[in-house]
């Protein structure tokens, strides 16, 4: 008899079904929240997470090439557990084309990561990124916060052939703007990485948007992998919807065989 997914949470046992963490970091925050990569992979194994898509913390704070190098090294160390995002930034427009071409000549890079640093995502500086994503059929993950998509939804509307994933959907206890944007823009996906949200937010996302456009990630090392997984296991949605969120959508978007 198949065990209901909520029972994995109630019993505190590792999951034995596929899970794909599509939002994990490597590198150092310069704090105790910066475990060695081997520790993160060991935690994946302890909990039962098969795959993770990673970007480097260093890229968030200016070292774009160095961060992408860390991702490439991590994928070489764990080729059957990790895939990578190539990080680019409108703050360094001269690096965009070079880093995209460089990253995607390396096996394992399967997505693009951008971080809001004062330039809205629908600014023309980002157009080469979206064009590249469209030409390679690559999903894009962007940092958003507190209901402010900073033009990410408008960029998605202009590039309907690209999958745009809004990180931290529902953060700051503000979730209606994400629902409204996703209803209007069918290539906009909602990423659930956040440690707090309104009661029934996940249920409302599933009801109004559908589980086929919701993706799960941990944001490790910022948040706890087990805590982030638990909120899906205990959500009042069907087990089929949980499977859709926990691995099917990410496996489809990143073209990775899971299970």
Secondary structure, 3 states (H helix, E strand, C coil): CCCCHHHHHHHCCCCCCCCEEEEEEECCCCCCCCCCHHHHHHHHHHHCCCEEEEEEHHHHCCCHHHHHHHHHHHHHHCCCCEEEEEECCHHHHHHHHHHHHHHCCCCCEEEEEECCCCCCCCCHHHHHHHHHHHHHCCEEEEECECCECCCHHHHHHHCCCCCEEEECCCHHHCCHHHHHHHHHCCCEEEECCCCCCCCCHHHHHHHHCCHHHEECCCCCCCCCHHHHHHHHHCCCCCHHHHHHHHHHHHHHHHCCCCC
